[in-house]
Amino acid sequence: MKCFECGANAEKGFTTSVTDLENCLVIVRNVPCYKCTECDEIFYTGDVVEQLEKIIDTAKKLMQEVSIIDYGKVA
């Protein structure tokens, strides 16, 4: 896959996604991604974005100040 930002190669890997929901911080670890080898830009597939949205919606309902979730354990 090519990077949308700089055009270099993007390789499969894993990253940590952090979402600030004003009163709650949702940290999702081990998220599958494509990462650019040159500029370190991160890209997600549509399936991963959909799963991240579900995880974040669930975390919102828990009403915790900080939620740390392992993607691989809920996907």
All heavy atoms as a GROMACS GRO file, in nm:
protein
  582
    1MET      N    1   0.085  -0.117   0.000
    1MET     CA    2   0.000   0.000   0.000
    1MET      C    3   0.090   0.124   0.000
    1MET      O    4   0.195   0.125   0.063
    1MET     CB    5  -0.089  -0.002   0.124
    1MET     CG    6  -0.170   0.123   0.145
    1MET     SD    7  -0.274   0.113   0.291
    1MET     CE    8  -0.428   0.151   0.215
    2LYS      N    9   0.046   0.227  -0.068
    2LYS     CA   10   0.119   0.352  -0.074
    2LYS      C   11   0.060   0.453   0.025
    2LYS      O   12  -0.061   0.458   0.045
    2LYS     CB   13   0.113   0.412  -0.215
    2LYS     CG   14   0.180   0.328  -0.321
    2LYS     CD   15   0.329   0.336  -0.307
    2LYS     CE   16   0.395   0.257  -0.420
    2LYS     NZ   17   0.538   0.251  -0.404
    3CYS      N   18   0.147   0.534   0.083
    3CYS     CA   19   0.106   0.639   0.176
    3CYS      C   20   0.029   0.747   0.100
    3CYS      O   21   0.072   0.792  -0.006
    3CYS     CB   22   0.229   0.699   0.243
    3CYS     SG   23   0.193   0.838   0.352
    4PHE      N   24  -0.083   0.789   0.158
    4PHE     CA   25  -0.164   0.893   0.096
    4PHE      C   26  -0.100   1.031   0.110
    4PHE      O   27  -0.130   1.122   0.036
    4PHE     CB   28  -0.305   0.897   0.157
    4PHE     CG   29  -0.381   0.769   0.137
    4PHE    CD1   30  -0.420   0.692   0.245
    4PHE    CD2   31  -0.415   0.725   0.010
    4PHE    CE1   32  -0.490   0.574   0.228
    4PHE    CE2   33  -0.486   0.608  -0.008
    4PHE     CZ   34  -0.523   0.531   0.101
    5GLU      N   35  -0.011   1.045   0.207
    5GLU     CA   36   0.052   1.174   0.233
    5GLU      C   37   0.176   1.198   0.147
    5GLU      O   38   0.190   1.301   0.085
    5GLU     CB   39   0.091   1.186   0.381
    5GLU     CG   40  -0.027   1.192   0.475
    5GLU     CD   41  -0.112   1.316   0.455
    5GLU    OE1   42  -0.056   1.426   0.435
    5GLU    OE2   43  -0.236   1.304   0.458
    6CYS      N   44   0.269   1.098   0.146
    6CYS     CA   45   0.397   1.121   0.078
    6CYS      C   46   0.424   1.026  -0.037
    6CYS      O   47   0.520   1.044  -0.111
    6CYS     CB   48   0.512   1.116   0.179
    6CYS     SG   49   0.548   0.949   0.241
    7GLY      N   50   0.345   0.919  -0.051
    7GLY     CA   51   0.361   0.826  -0.162
    7GLY      C   52   0.458   0.712  -0.137
    7GLY      O   53   0.474   0.626  -0.221
    8ALA      N   54   0.522   0.709  -0.021
    8ALA     CA   55   0.615   0.600   0.012
    8ALA      C   56   0.534   0.474   0.047
    8ALA      O   57   0.412   0.477   0.054
    8ALA     CB   58   0.703   0.641   0.130
    9ASN      N   59   0.604   0.365   0.071
    9ASN     CA   60   0.538   0.239   0.108
    9ASN      C   61   0.484   0.246   0.250
    9ASN      O   62   0.548   0.302   0.339
    9ASN     CB   63   0.635   0.122   0.098
    9ASN     CG   64   0.664   0.085  -0.045
    9ASN    OD1   65   0.579   0.099  -0.133
    9ASN    ND2   66   0.784   0.038  -0.070
   10ALA      N   67   0.367   0.188   0.268
   10ALA     CA   68   0.308   0.174   0.401
   10ALA      C   69   0.299   0.025   0.431
   10ALA      O   70   0.250  -0.053   0.349
   10ALA     CB   71   0.170   0.239   0.406
   11GLU      N   72   0.350  -0.014   0.547
   11GLU     CA   73   0.355  -0.155   0.585
   11GLU      C   74   0.254  -0.186   0.695
   11GLU      O   75   0.222  -0.100   0.777
   11GLU     CB   76   0.496  -0.190   0.633
   11GLU     CG   77   0.600  -0.173   0.525
   11GLU     CD   78   0.741  -0.202   0.576
   11GLU    OE1   79   0.761  -0.214   0.698
   11GLU    OE2   80   0.831  -0.212   0.490
   12LYS      N   81   0.210  -0.312   0.698
   12LYS     CA   82   0.119  -0.356   0.804
   12LYS      C   83   0.191  -0.350   0.937
   12LYS      O   84   0.310  -0.380   0.947
   12LYS     CB   85   0.072  -0.500   0.779
   12LYS     CG   86  -0.030  -0.512   0.670
   12LYS     CD   87  -0.081  -0.655   0.660
   12LYS     CE   88  -0.186  -0.667   0.552
   12LYS     NZ   89  -0.241  -0.802   0.546
   13GLY      N   90   0.115  -0.314   1.039
   13GLY     CA   91   0.169  -0.307   1.173
   13GLY      C   92   0.058  -0.287   1.274
   13GLY      O   93  -0.059  -0.314   1.244
   14PHE      N   94   0.095  -0.240   1.390
   14PHE     CA   95  -0.001  -0.214   1.498
   14PHE      C   96   0.031  -0.078   1.559
   14PHE      O   97   0.146  -0.034   1.559
   14PHE     CB   98   0.007  -0.322   1.605
   14PHE     CG   99  -0.034  -0.457   1.555
   14PHE    CD1  100   0.059  -0.544   1.502
   14PHE    CD2  101  -0.167  -0.496   1.559
   14PHE    CE1  102   0.022  -0.669   1.454
   14PHE    CE2  103  -0.206  -0.620   1.510
   14PHE     CZ  104  -0.111  -0.707   1.459
   15THR      N  105  -0.073  -0.013   1.612
   15THR     CA  106  -0.056   0.118   1.674
   15THR      C  107  -0.151   0.130   1.793
   15THR      O  108  -0.231   0.040   1.819
   15THR     CB  109  -0.081   0.231   1.572
   15THR    OG1  110  -0.037   0.355   1.628
   15THR    CG2  111  -0.227   0.240   1.532
   16THR      N  112  -0.141   0.242   1.861
   16THR     CA  113  -0.232   0.274   1.970
   16THR      C  114  -0.317   0.393   1.927
   16THR      O  115  -0.263   0.494   1.882
   16THR     CB  116  -0.153   0.307   2.098
   16THR    OG1  117  -0.076   0.193   2.136
   16THR    CG2  118  -0.246   0.344   2.212
   17SER      N  119  -0.447   0.380   1.941
   17SER     CA  120  -0.541   0.487   1.907
   17SER      C  121  -0.586   0.555   2.035
   17SER      O  122  -0.625   0.488   2.132
   17SER     CB  123  -0.662   0.427   1.835
   17SER     OG  124  -0.764   0.523   1.822
   18VAL      N  125  -0.580   0.687   2.038
   18VAL     CA  126  -0.623   0.764   2.154
   18VAL      C  127  -0.735   0.859   2.110
   18VAL      O  128  -0.717   0.937   2.016
   18VAL     CB  129  -0.507   0.845   2.216
   18VAL    CG1  130  -0.555   0.925   2.336
   18VAL    CG2  131  -0.392   0.753   2.256
   19THR      N  132  -0.849   0.850   2.178
   19THR     CA  133  -0.963   0.936   2.147
   19THR      C  134  -1.003   1.012   2.273
   19THR      O  135  -1.029   0.950   2.377
   19THR     CB  136  -1.082   0.852   2.097
   19THR    OG1  137  -1.040   0.775   1.986
   19THR    CG2  138  -1.199   0.941   2.057
   20ASP      N  139  -1.008   1.144   2.264
   20ASP     CA  140  -1.048   1.228   2.376
   20ASP      C  141  -1.194   1.266   2.358
   20ASP      O  142  -1.231   1.334   2.263
   20ASP     CB  143  -0.960   1.354   2.379
   20ASP     CG  144  -0.982   1.438   2.502
   20ASP    OD1  145  -1.082   1.415   2.576
   20ASP    OD2  146  -0.900   1.528   2.526
   21LEU      N  147  -1.279   1.220   2.450
   21LEU     CA  148  -1.423   1.245   2.443
   21LEU      C  149  -1.467   1.349   2.545
   21LEU      O  150  -1.571   1.337   2.605
   21LEU     CB  151  -1.500   1.114   2.466
   21LEU     CG  152  -1.472   1.001   2.368
   21LEU    CD1  153  -1.542   0.874   2.414
   21LEU    CD2  154  -1.517   1.040   2.228
   22GLU      N  155  -1.385   1.449   2.569
   22GLU     CA  156  -1.408   1.556   2.666
   22GLU      C  157  -1.399   1.506   2.809
   22GLU      O  158  -1.307   1.541   2.881
   22GLU     CB  159  -1.540   1.628   2.641
   22GLU     CG  160  -1.544   1.703   2.510
   22GLU     CD  161  -1.677   1.768   2.485
   22GLU    OE1  162  -1.752   1.795   2.580
   22GLU    OE2  163  -1.706   1.792   2.366
   23ASN      N  164  -1.491   1.421   2.853
   23ASN     CA  165  -1.489   1.372   2.990
   23ASN      C  166  -1.432   1.231   3.002
   23ASN      O  167  -1.431   1.173   3.110
   23ASN     CB  168  -1.630   1.376   3.050
   23ASN     CG  169  -1.727   1.288   2.974
   23ASN    OD1  170  -1.699   1.248   2.862
   23ASN    ND2  171  -1.842   1.260   3.034
   24CYS      N  172  -1.383   1.176   2.893
   24CYS     CA  173  -1.332   1.039   2.893
   24CYS      C  174  -1.221   1.027   2.789
   24CYS      O  175  -1.233   1.079   2.678
   24CYS     CB  176  -1.445   0.942   2.861
   24CYS     SG  177  -1.392   0.770   2.849
   25LEU      N  178  -1.114   0.958   2.824
   25LEU     CA  179  -1.005   0.930   2.732
   25LEU      C  180  -1.008   0.780   2.702
   25LEU      O  181  -1.002   0.699   2.793
   25LEU     CB  182  -0.872   0.969   2.796
   25LEU     CG  183  -0.750   0.968   2.709
   25LEU    CD1  184  -0.763   1.073   2.598
   25LEU    CD2  185  -0.626   0.997   2.791
   26VAL      N  186  -1.021   0.745   2.573
   26VAL     CA  187  -1.028   0.605   2.532
   26VAL      C  188  -0.898   0.570   2.460
   26VAL      O  189  -0.867   0.629   2.357
   26VAL     CB  190  -1.150   0.578   2.440
   26VAL    CG1  191  -1.155   0.431   2.400
   26VAL    CG2  192  -1.279   0.620   2.508
   27ILE      N  193  -0.826   0.475   2.517
   27ILE     CA  194  -0.699   0.430   2.459
   27ILE      C  195  -0.719   0.286   2.413
   27ILE      O  196  -0.756   0.199   2.492
   27ILE     CB  197  -0.586   0.437   2.563
   27ILE    CG1  198  -0.571   0.580   2.614
   27ILE    CG2  199  -0.455   0.384   2.504
   27ILE    CD1  200  -0.486   0.592   2.738
   28VAL      N  201  -0.698   0.263   2.284
   28VAL     CA  202  -0.712   0.128   2.228
   28VAL      C  203  -0.574   0.085   2.178
   28VAL      O  204  -0.517   0.149   2.090
   28VAL     CB  205  -0.816   0.124   2.114
   28VAL    CG1  206  -0.836  -0.019   2.066
   28VAL    CG2  207  -0.948   0.185   2.158
   29ARG      N  208  -0.523  -0.021   2.236
   29ARG     CA  209  -0.389  -0.069   2.202
   29ARG      C  210  -0.396  -0.181   2.100
   29ARG      O  211  -0.499  -0.246   2.084
   29ARG     CB  212  -0.321  -0.121   2.330
   29ARG     CG  213  -0.307  -0.010   2.434
   29ARG     CD  214  -0.234  -0.055   2.554
   29ARG     NE  215  -0.099  -0.091   2.508
   29ARG     CZ  216  -0.016  -0.166   2.575
   29ARG    NH1  217  -0.049  -0.213   2.691
   29ARG    NH2  218   0.103  -0.195   2.527
   30ASN      N  219  -0.285  -0.203   2.030
   30ASN     CA  220  -0.269  -0.313   1.934
   30ASN      C  221  -0.370  -0.306   1.819
   30ASN      O  222  -0.425  -0.409   1.777
   30ASN     CB  223  -0.278  -0.449   2.005
   30ASN     CG  224  -0.172  -0.462   2.111
   30ASN    OD1  225  -0.056  -0.431   2.087
   30ASN    ND2  226  -0.210  -0.506   2.229
   31VAL      N  227  -0.394  -0.187   1.768
   31VAL     CA  228  -0.488  -0.167   1.657
   31VAL      C  229  -0.415  -0.195   1.525
   31VAL      O  230  -0.310  -0.135   1.499
   31VAL     CB  231  -0.542  -0.022   1.656
   31VAL    CG1  232  -0.641  -0.004   1.541
   31VAL    CG2  233  -0.607   0.012   1.789
   32PRO      N  234  -0.467  -0.287   1.442
   32PRO     CA  235  -0.403  -0.314   1.312
   32PRO      C  236  -0.408  -0.189   1.224
   32PRO      O  237  -0.508  -0.118   1.221
   32PRO     CB  238  -0.487  -0.426   1.252
   32PRO     CG  239  -0.587  -0.466   1.352
   32PRO     CD  240  -0.586  -0.367   1.464
   33CYS      N  241  -0.297  -0.165   1.155
   33CYS     CA  242  -0.291  -0.045   1.072
   33CYS      C  243  -0.190  -0.065   0.959
   33CYS      O  244  -0.122  -0.167   0.951
   33CYS     CB  245  -0.249   0.076   1.155
   33CYS     SG  246  -0.079   0.067   1.215
   34TYR      N  247  -0.182   0.035   0.874
   34TYR     CA  248  -0.073   0.049   0.778
   34TYR      C  249   0.004   0.173   0.823
   34TYR      O  250  -0.056   0.277   0.852
   34TYR     CB  251  -0.125   0.067   0.636
   34TYR     CG  252  -0.178  -0.060   0.575
   34TYR    CD1  253  -0.311  -0.093   0.588
   34TYR    CD2  254  -0.093  -0.146   0.507
   34TYR    CE1  255  -0.361  -0.211   0.533
   34TYR    CE2  256  -0.143  -0.264   0.452
   34TYR     CZ  257  -0.275  -0.295   0.466
   34TYR     OH  258  -0.323  -0.411   0.411
   35LYS      N  259   0.137   0.162   0.830
   35LYS     CA  260   0.219   0.273   0.875
   35LYS      C  261   0.322   0.305   0.768
   35LYS      O  262   0.393   0.216   0.720
   35LYS     CB  263   0.289   0.236   1.006
   35LYS     CG  264   0.366   0.349   1.068
   35LYS     CD  265   0.418   0.308   1.205
   35LYS     CE  266   0.485   0.426   1.272
   35LYS     NZ  267   0.530   0.392   1.407
   36CYS      N  268   0.330   0.432   0.731
   36CYS     CA  269   0.424   0.476   0.628
   36CYS      C  270   0.567   0.459   0.678
   36CYS      O  271   0.600   0.495   0.792
   36CYS     CB  272   0.398   0.621   0.592
   36CYS     SG  273   0.514   0.685   0.469
   37THR      N  274   0.653   0.406   0.592
   37THR     CA  275   0.793   0.384   0.628
   37THR      C  276   0.873   0.514   0.625
   37THR      O  277   0.982   0.520   0.682
   37THR     CB  278   0.859   0.282   0.533
   37THR    OG1  279   0.846   0.331   0.398
   37THR    CG2  280   0.794   0.146   0.545
   38GLU      N  281   0.819   0.618   0.564
   38GLU     CA  282   0.891   0.746   0.554
   38GLU      C  283   0.839   0.851   0.651
   38GLU      O  284   0.916   0.909   0.727
   38GLU     CB  285   0.883   0.801   0.411
   38GLU     CG  286   0.955   0.716   0.309
   38GLU     CD  287   1.106   0.714   0.330
   38GLU    OE1  288   1.164   0.818   0.363
   38GLU    OE2  289   1.164   0.605   0.314
   39CYS      N  290   0.709   0.879   0.649
   39CYS     CA  291   0.655   0.990   0.729
   39CYS      C  292   0.579   0.944   0.854
   39CYS      O  293   0.528   1.026   0.929
   39CYS     CB  294   0.566   1.079   0.643
   39CYS     SG  295   0.407   1.007   0.595
   40ASP      N  296   0.568   0.812   0.875
   40ASP     CA  297   0.501   0.753   0.993
   40ASP      C  298   0.351   0.781   0.999
   40ASP      O  299   0.289   0.764   1.104
   40ASP     CB  300   0.566   0.797   1.123
   40ASP     CG  301   0.705   0.739   1.141
   40ASP    OD1  302   0.729   0.627   1.091
   40ASP    OD2  303   0.790   0.805   1.204
   41GLU      N  304   0.291   0.822   0.888
   41GLU     CA  305   0.145   0.840   0.882
   41GLU      C  306   0.078   0.704   0.904
   41GLU      O  307   0.127   0.602   0.859
   41GLU     CB  308   0.105   0.899   0.746
   41GLU     CG  309  -0.038   0.941   0.737
   41GLU     CD  310  -0.072   1.065   0.818
   41GLU    OE1  311   0.018   1.147   0.844
   41GLU    OE2  312  -0.189   1.077   0.856
   42ILE      N  313  -0.035   0.703   0.975
   42ILE     CA  314  -0.108   0.581   1.007
   42ILE      C  315  -0.238   0.578   0.927
   42ILE      O  316  -0.308   0.678   0.918
   42ILE     CB  317  -0.142   0.576   1.158
   42ILE    CG1  318  -0.015   0.579   1.242
   42ILE    CG2  319  -0.229   0.457   1.192
   42ILE    CD1  320   0.070   0.456   1.234
   43PHE      N  321  -0.270   0.460   0.872
   43PHE     CA  322  -0.394   0.440   0.796
   43PHE      C  323  -0.464   0.316   0.849
   43PHE      O  324  -0.400   0.216   0.880
   43PHE     CB  325  -0.365   0.419   0.647
   43PHE     CG  326  -0.282   0.529   0.587
   43PHE    CD1  327  -0.146   0.515   0.575
   43PHE    CD2  328  -0.343   0.645   0.544
   43PHE    CE1  329  -0.069   0.617   0.521
   43PHE    CE2  330  -0.267   0.747   0.490
   43PHE     CZ  331  -0.130   0.734   0.478
   44TYR      N  332  -0.598   0.322   0.857
   44TYR     CA  333  -0.679   0.208   0.899
   44TYR      C  334  -0.765   0.161   0.783
   44TYR      O  335  -0.810   0.242   0.702
   44TYR     CB  336  -0.773   0.246   1.015
   44TYR     CG  337  -0.704   0.296   1.138
   44TYR    CD1  338  -0.725   0.426   1.184
   44TYR    CD2  339  -0.619   0.214   1.212
   44TYR    CE1  340  -0.664   0.473   1.299
   44TYR    CE2  341  -0.557   0.260   1.328
   44TYR     CZ  342  -0.580   0.389   1.370
   44TYR     OH  343  -0.519   0.435   1.484
   45THR      N  344  -0.794   0.030   0.779
   45THR     CA  345  -0.891  -0.020   0.681
   45THR      C  346  -1.031   0.014   0.732
   45THR      O  347  -1.050   0.048   0.850
   45THR     CB  348  -0.879  -0.173   0.664
   45THR    OG1  349  -0.912  -0.235   0.789
   45THR    CG2  350  -0.740  -0.214   0.618
   46GLY      N  351  -1.130   0.003   0.645
   46GLY     CA  352  -1.268   0.031   0.682
   46GLY      C  353  -1.318  -0.056   0.795
   46GLY      O  354  -1.388  -0.010   0.885
   47ASP      N  355  -1.280  -0.185   0.793
   47ASP     CA  356  -1.322  -0.277   0.899
   47ASP      C  357  -1.266  -0.235   1.034
   47ASP      O  358  -1.334  -0.243   1.136
   47ASP     CB  359  -1.276  -0.420   0.868
   47ASP     CG  360  -1.348  -0.481   0.749
   47ASP    OD1  361  -1.455  -0.428   0.711
   47ASP    OD2  362  -1.299  -0.581   0.695
   48VAL      N  363  -1.142  -0.191   1.036
   48VAL     CA  364  -1.079  -0.149   1.161
   48VAL      C  365  -1.146  -0.022   1.213
   48VAL      O  366  -1.174  -0.010   1.333
   48VAL     CB  367  -0.927  -0.130   1.144
   48VAL    CG1  368  -0.864  -0.065   1.266
   48VAL    CG2  369  -0.860  -0.263   1.114
   49VAL      N  370  -1.175   0.072   1.126
   49VAL     CA  371  -1.244   0.195   1.167
   49VAL      C  372  -1.380   0.161   1.228
   49VAL      O  373  -1.417   0.215   1.333
   49VAL     CB  374  -1.261   0.292   1.047
   49VAL    CG1  375  -1.353   0.407   1.083
   49VAL    CG2  376  -1.126   0.342   0.999
   50GLU      N  377  -1.453   0.072   1.164
   50GLU     CA  378  -1.584   0.031   1.215
   50GLU      C  379  -1.572  -0.031   1.355
   50GLU      O  380  -1.649   0.001   1.445
   50GLU     CB  381  -1.647  -0.070   1.118
   50GLU     CG  382  -1.789  -0.106   1.149
   50GLU     CD  383  -1.848  -0.197   1.044
   50GLU    OE1  384  -1.830  -0.170   0.923
   50GLU    OE2  385  -1.911  -0.297   1.084
   51GLN      N  386  -1.474  -0.118   1.374
   51GLN     CA  387  -1.454  -0.182   1.504
   51GLN      C  388  -1.411  -0.078   1.609
   51GLN      O  389  -1.457  -0.082   1.723
   51GLN     CB  390  -1.349  -0.294   1.493
   51GLN     CG  391  -1.331  -0.372   1.621
   51GLN     CD  392  -1.454  -0.448   1.664
   51GLN    OE1  393  -1.538  -0.486   1.584
   51GLN    NE2  394  -1.467  -0.471   1.793
   52LEU      N  395  -1.324   0.015   1.571
   52LEU     CA  396  -1.282   0.121   1.664
   52LEU      C  397  -1.402   0.204   1.709
   52LEU      O  398  -1.414   0.239   1.827
   52LEU     CB  399  -1.178   0.212   1.600
   52LEU     CG  400  -1.034   0.167   1.606
   52LEU    CD1  401  -0.946   0.260   1.523
   52LEU    CD2  402  -0.984   0.160   1.749
   53GLU      N  403  -1.491   0.236   1.617
   53GLU     CA  404  -1.611   0.312   1.652
   53GLU      C  405  -1.697   0.237   1.752
   53GLU      O  406  -1.750   0.296   1.847
   53GLU     CB  407  -1.691   0.347   1.527
   53GLU     CG  408  -1.624   0.452   1.440
   53GLU     CD  409  -1.693   0.475   1.308
   53GLU    OE1  410  -1.786   0.399   1.271
   53GLU    OE2  411  -1.653   0.572   1.239
   54LYS      N  412  -1.711   0.107   1.734
   54LYS     CA  413  -1.789   0.025   1.828
   54LYS      C  414  -1.723   0.024   1.966
   54LYS      O  415  -1.791   0.036   2.069
   54LYS     CB  416  -1.803  -0.118   1.776
   54LYS     CG  417  -1.895  -0.132   1.658
   54LYS     CD  418  -1.899  -0.276   1.610
   54LYS     CE  419  -1.981  -0.291   1.482
   54LYS     NZ  420  -1.977  -0.429   1.431
   55ILE      N  421  -1.592   0.009   1.968
   55ILE     CA  422  -1.518   0.007   2.095
   55ILE      C  423  -1.534   0.140   2.168
   55ILE      O  424  -1.561   0.144   2.288
   55ILE     CB  425  -1.369  -0.025   2.070
   55ILE    CG1  426  -1.352  -0.169   2.023
   55ILE    CG2  427  -1.286   0.002   2.196
   55ILE    CD1  428  -1.214  -0.203   1.970
   56ILE      N  429  -1.522   0.250   2.095
   56ILE     CA  430  -1.534   0.383   2.155
   56ILE      C  431  -1.676   0.407   2.205
   56ILE      O  432  -1.696   0.460   2.316
   56ILE     CB  433  -1.489   0.491   2.055
   56ILE    CG1  434  -1.338   0.479   2.032
   56ILE    CG2  435  -1.526   0.631   2.103
   56ILE    CD1  436  -1.286   0.554   1.912
   57ASP      N  437  -1.777   0.365   2.130
   57ASP     CA  438  -1.916   0.379   2.175
   57ASP      C  439  -1.941   0.302   2.303
   57ASP      O  440  -2.008   0.350   2.395
   57ASP     CB  441  -2.014   0.333   2.067
   57ASP     CG  442  -2.029   0.434   1.954
   57ASP    OD1  443  -1.991   0.552   1.973
   57ASP    OD2  444  -2.078   0.396   1.846
   58THR      N  445  -1.886   0.182   2.312
   58THR     CA  446  -1.900   0.101   2.434
   58THR      C  447  -1.829   0.168   2.551
   58THR      O  448  -1.884   0.174   2.662
   58THR     CB  449  -1.843  -0.041   2.412
   58THR    OG1  450  -1.915  -0.102   2.304
   58THR    CG2  451  -1.855  -0.126   2.536
   59ALA      N  452  -1.711   0.220   2.528
   59ALA     CA  453  -1.635   0.288   2.635
   59ALA      C  454  -1.710   0.411   2.684
   59ALA      O  455  -1.708   0.440   2.804
   59ALA     CB  456  -1.496   0.325   2.585
   60LYS      N  457  -1.777   0.483   2.595
   60LYS     CA  458  -1.856   0.601   2.635
   60LYS      C  459  -1.962   0.564   2.737
   60LYS      O  460  -1.988   0.636   2.832
   60LYS     CB  461  -1.927   0.661   2.513
   60LYS     CG  462  -1.848   0.760   2.437
   60LYS     CD  463  -1.941   0.836   2.343
   60LYS     CE  464  -1.904   0.814   2.201
   60LYS     NZ  465  -1.987   0.889   2.107
   61LYS      N  466  -2.024   0.449   2.716
   61LYS     CA  467  -2.133   0.404   2.804
   61LYS      C  468  -2.082   0.366   2.943
   61LYS      O  469  -2.157   0.368   3.040
   61LYS     CB  470  -2.206   0.286   2.741
   61LYS     CG  471  -2.279   0.325   2.614
   61LYS     CD  472  -2.337   0.204   2.545
   61LYS     CE  473  -2.395   0.244   2.410
   61LYS     NZ  474  -2.435   0.130   2.331
   62LEU      N  475  -1.954   0.330   2.954
   62LEU     CA  476  -1.898   0.291   3.084
   62LEU      C  477  -1.874   0.410   3.176
   62LEU      O  478  -1.863   0.394   3.297
   62LEU     CB  479  -1.765   0.216   3.063
   62LEU     CG  480  -1.775   0.084   2.988
   62LEU    CD1  481  -1.635   0.028   2.963
   62LEU    CD2  482  -1.860  -0.016   3.063
   63MET      N  483  -1.867   0.530   3.116
   63MET     CA  484  -1.851   0.655   3.191
   63MET      C  485  -1.728   0.654   3.283
   63MET      O  486  -1.732   0.701   3.395
   63MET     CB  487  -1.977   0.684   3.272
   63MET     CG  488  -2.102   0.701   3.188
   63MET     SD  489  -2.090   0.838   3.072
   63MET     CE  490  -2.116   0.973   3.181
   64GLN      N  491  -1.618   0.598   3.236
   64GLN     CA  492  -1.494   0.602   3.310
   64GLN      C  493  -1.411   0.719   3.259
   64GLN      O  494  -1.422   0.759   3.144
   64GLN     CB  495  -1.415   0.473   3.289
   64GLN     CG  496  -1.484   0.351   3.343
   64GLN     CD  497  -1.397   0.230   3.327
   64GLN    OE1  498  -1.290   0.223   3.382
   64GLN    NE2  499  -1.444   0.135   3.249
   65GLU      N  500  -1.326   0.773   3.344
   65GLU     CA  501  -1.243   0.885   3.303
   65GLU      C  502  -1.139   0.840   3.199
   65GLU      O  503  -1.113   0.910   3.102
   65GLU     CB  504  -1.174   0.947   3.423
   65GLU     CG  505  -1.110   1.079   3.391
   65GLU     CD  506  -1.061   1.151   3.514
   65GLU    OE1  507  -1.120   1.133   3.622
   65GLU    OE2  508  -0.963   1.224   3.502
   66VAL      N  509  -1.083   0.720   3.219
   66VAL     CA  510  -0.985   0.665   3.126
   66VAL      C  511  -1.020   0.518   3.102
   66VAL      O  512  -1.040   0.442   3.195
   66VAL     CB  513  -0.840   0.675   3.180
   66VAL    CG1  514  -0.743   0.610   3.084
   66VAL    CG2  515  -0.802   0.818   3.205
   67SER      N  516  -1.027   0.478   2.975
   67SER     CA  517  -1.049   0.339   2.938
   67SER      C  518  -0.932   0.295   2.851
   67SER      O  519  -0.900   0.360   2.752
   67SER     CB  520  -1.178   0.321   2.860
   67SER     OG  521  -1.290   0.348   2.941
   68ILE      N  522  -0.869   0.183   2.889
   68ILE     CA  523  -0.761   0.126   2.810
   68ILE      C  524  -0.807  -0.012   2.765
   68ILE      O  525  -0.837  -0.098   2.847
   68ILE     CB  526  -0.630   0.118   2.888
   68ILE    CG1  527  -0.588   0.257   2.937
   68ILE    CG2  528  -0.520   0.055   2.801
   68ILE    CD1  529  -0.469   0.258   3.028
   69ILE      N  530  -0.814  -0.031   2.633
   69ILE     CA  531  -0.874  -0.151   2.577
   69ILE      C  532  -0.775  -0.212   2.478
   69ILE      O  533  -0.713  -0.141   2.400
   69ILE     CB  534  -1.007  -0.116   2.506
   69ILE    CG1  535  -1.103  -0.051   2.606
   69ILE    CG2  536  -1.069  -0.238   2.441
   69ILE    CD1  537  -1.212   0.032   2.545
   70ASP      N  538  -0.764  -0.344   2.479
   70ASP     CA  539  -0.680  -0.415   2.382
   70ASP      C  540  -0.768  -0.455   2.264
   70ASP      O  541  -0.862  -0.534   2.280
   70ASP     CB  542  -0.617  -0.539   2.445
   70ASP     CG  543  -0.514  -0.604   2.357
   70ASP    OD1  544  -0.536  -0.613   2.234
   70ASP    OD2  545  -0.410  -0.648   2.409
   71TYR      N  546  -0.741  -0.401   2.146
   71TYR     CA  547  -0.820  -0.426   2.025
   71TYR      C  548  -0.837  -0.574   1.999
   71TYR      O  549  -0.946  -0.620   1.970
   71TYR     CB  550  -0.753  -0.357   1.906
   71TYR     CG  551  -0.828  -0.371   1.776
   71TYR    CD1  552  -0.918  -0.273   1.737
   71TYR    CD2  553  -0.810  -0.480   1.692
   71TYR    CE1  554  -0.987  -0.282   1.618
   71TYR    CE2  555  -0.879  -0.491   1.573
   71TYR     CZ  556  -0.968  -0.392   1.537
   71TYR     OH  557  -1.037  -0.403   1.418
   72GLY      N  558  -0.730  -0.650   2.011
   72GLY     CA  559  -0.732  -0.792   1.982
   72GLY      C  560  -0.822  -0.874   2.074
   72GLY      O  561  -0.868  -0.981   2.038
   73LYS      N  562  -0.851  -0.821   2.191
   73LYS     CA  563  -0.935  -0.895   2.286
   73LYS      C  564  -1.084  -0.866   2.268
   73LYS      O  565  -1.166  -0.935   2.327
   73LYS     CB  566  -0.891  -0.864   2.428
   73LYS     CG  567  -0.754  -0.920   2.457
   73LYS     CD  568  -0.713  -0.898   2.600
   73LYS     CE  569  -0.575  -0.958   2.621
   73LYS     NZ  570  -0.524  -0.934   2.755
   74VAL      N  571  -1.118  -0.764   2.189
   74VAL     CA  572  -1.260  -0.733   2.167
   74VAL      C  573  -1.301  -0.746   2.023
   74VAL      O  574  -1.419  -0.745   1.992
   74VAL     CB  575  -1.296  -0.590   2.218
   74VAL    CG1  576  -1.281  -0.582   2.366
   74VAL    CG2  577  -1.216  -0.485   2.148
   75ALA      N  578  -1.205  -0.754   1.932
   75ALA     CA  579  -1.237  -0.762   1.788
   75ALA      C  580  -1.268  -0.904   1.747
   75ALA      O  581  -1.226  -0.998   1.803
   75ALA     CB  582  -1.122  -0.708   1.705
   0.00000   0.00000   0.00000
